[in-house]
């Protein structure tokens, strides 16, 4: 059983709740599409989990998020012990 590779495009949808919170309108959205390298596509490959008859089932993406940018004092915000 091989892995199931995604396309080389990653689309991120951002949601702005400002209009909903302040005006009672619908949230606004914008999307950004990023082209992945071959290495990134391989890293995101979904592994087979089980088969039923001739149908193969694969892992599904449960959750993804953008990591915050590292700051010089990031270890302090992550609860690392202080070294004073």
Secondary structure in CASP SS format (residue, H / E / C, confidence):
PFRMAT SS
TARGET T0000
AUTHOR 0000-0000-0000
METHOD secondary structure of the structure
MODEL  1
X C 1.00
X C 1.00
X C 1.00
X E 1.00
X C 1.00
X C 1.00
X C 1.00
X C 1.00
X E 1.00
X E 1.00
X E 1.00
X E 1.00
X E 1.00
X E 1.00
X E 1.00
X E 1.00
X C 1.00
X H 1.00
X H 1.00
X H 1.00
X H 1.00
X H 1.00
X H 1.00
X C 1.00
X C 1.00
X C 1.00
X C 1.00
X E 1.00
X E 1.00
X E 1.00
X E 1.00
X E 1.00
X E 1.00
X E 1.00
X E 1.00
X C 1.00
X C 1.00
X H 1.00
X H 1.00
X H 1.00
X H 1.00
X H 1.00
X H 1.00
X C 1.00
X C 1.00
X E 1.00
X C 1.00
X E 1.00
X E 1.00
X E 1.00
X E 1.00
X E 1.00
X C 1.00
X C 1.00
X E 1.00
X E 1.00
X E 1.00
X E 1.00
X C 1.00
X C 1.00
X C 1.00
X C 1.00
X C 1.00
X C 1.00
X C 1.00
X C 1.00
X C 1.00
X C 1.00
X C 1.00
X C 1.00
X C 1.00
X C 1.00
X C 1.00
X H 1.00
X H 1.00
X H 1.00
X H 1.00
X C 1.00
X C 1.00
X C 1.00
X C 1.00
X C 1.00
X C 1.00
X C 1.00
END
